[in-house]
C-alpha cells in the first residue's frame, strides 16, 4: 500500500520560518501525528552553511551581506555553503525512512538526484552525477544542489529526512548570490539554470507541478496527490 505524501507549494518563505517548520514537521512525523510531506518553495536571498564549516568560502563581509540584503544561516544539514534566492525552486522532503521504504541513506540521496535527472530529460537536457560530488550536473555546471539531514527518530525506528534540493530555474541566478561564495566549496566548476539550458521561460509553479509526478515515480512508495498552494 502506497503512503500518502502531503505536498505544498509556497511562492516565497523566509528561510528561518522554513527551517522552523521543518523541525516541527520532523517531530510530528516521528510521533505519528503528521503525514510525510514535501515542501516546495522559494526563499529570499539567503546563504546557508552546512556541517562542513569553511568560513573562507563566504566571500562577502557582514557589511556587504547587509548591503545586498542577504541573510546568513549556519544550519544542520550536510555539505558546505550554498545560495538560495528567487528563481530557485527549493524542495524539502520530510520522509520517514523506517525500513519499509527499502532505502538506505545513500539510496535516498541517489533518488533525489534521479528525480531531477528525469525532470531535465523531459526537456532534452542530458544531466547526471559527478564522481565525489552530491547534486545534479549538466556537463561541468551544477544545476541542482542537494544537502540533507537524517534526523534519528525518538519514538520509532528509523530516520526522518529534512532539508533537500535547490534547483536553479531562472536565467541569471548564477550571476546573483552565487558570486558571493564558493558554492559547495567547489571552485573548479560553475552553476547553470533550467532557463539557460533550454532557452525557454518557466514559472516556478509550473516547475513545481511537473516535479511532483516524477518525485512519486522515483519514490514509488508514495501516493501522488494534487499540489496545494500556500500563499500565506
Buried (B, 14 or more C-beta within 10 A) or exposed (E): EEBEBBBBBBBEBEBEEBBEBBBEBBBBBBEEEBBBBBBBBBBBBBBBBBEBEEEEBBEBEEEEBEEEEBBBEEBEBBBBBBBBBBBBBBBBBBBBBEEEBEBEEEEBBBBBBBBBBBBBEEEEBEBEBBEEBBBBBBBEBBBBBBBBBBBEBEEEEBBBBBBBBBBBBBBEBBEBBBEBBBBBBBEEBEBBBBBBBBEEEBEBBEBBBEBBEBBBEBBEBBEBBEBEEEEE
